[in-house]
Each structure stands twice: as C-alpha cells, then as structure tokens.
Amino acid sequence: MPYNQNHLTFHYSAIDWAAPHKLKYQYKLMGLDEKWSPVTENTAADYRNIPYGTFTFIVRAIGESQIWGEPFEYTFTILPPWWQTCGFRVLLAFTFVSVLYLLYRSRTAALRARQKQLEKTVEDRTLELKLEKELVEEKTQRNYR
C-alpha cells in the first residue's frame, strides 16, 4: 500500500452456531501493538497513521465455550514515501557527487584559462621590455659614436 493510505479499518467476524451473540474478540497489529487489545464485542479495529513497514494484523475469537479459536493473520506492507527510499538516496548521492565533480571541472578549467591568460600577458610584457631594451641600447650606442 502507498504511504499515504495508512489509515486502515479491519472488519472481522467468527461463527459460533451455539451462541453467536456471545462472541468476543481480541486483536493486535504486530509491529505496532505490544499487547492484545481488551476483549470486545466490536467487529472492527481501526488504525490511523500507521508508519511504513510490514505488519501482521492478528484477530482471535472466543465463544460460549470459553476457548480461544485459532487466530487469523493478515500481513501487509505500507511502502515508504518516495523521498525515503533507497533509490532516491542513491540518486541524491549521485547528484551531489556529480555537482561536486562539475564544480571541480569548472574551477579547474577557469584556472587553466586564467593561467593561459597570465602567460600571454607575461609574454607580451616580456616582448615589450625586450623591444624597449633594444631601443635603449640603440640610443645608447648612437650616443657613444
């Protein structure tokens, strides 16, 4: 059952041909109830906001003979919400790692581009300085002649 259908009412009955009006019941939901319910004549058990998981509803009846009958068991599972499933957690972890990897790649690419830009600037400045040095040396040599 989906997680949002966790309000359940169990209807049950038993047969006692000798005294059907003297039937009494006890029930419990394994995984949620620790003890049997009080003995009652009601033929319905209502559970609200059952957490996700696997449960077994057990009901037993007692009649005029004062001997408990064989319990009836019904097992069912309430599924967790999609955001609490293992698959979603794996997807979330994969997305997180992917984002970190993309940030790393982006930062590395930006640093490489900046490094190339700085190398180009250094080359340009070095060339300018060489040209200025040659001009200064030429002027100096002309002045000494």
Secondary structure, DSSP 8 states (H G I E B T S, - for coil): --TT---EEEE-----SS-GGG-EEEEEEETT-SS----BS--EEEE-S--SEEEEEEEEEE-TT--B---EEEEEEE---GGGSHHHHHHHHHHHHHHHHHHHHHHHHHHHHHHHHHHHHHHHHHHHHHHHHHHHHHHHHHHH-
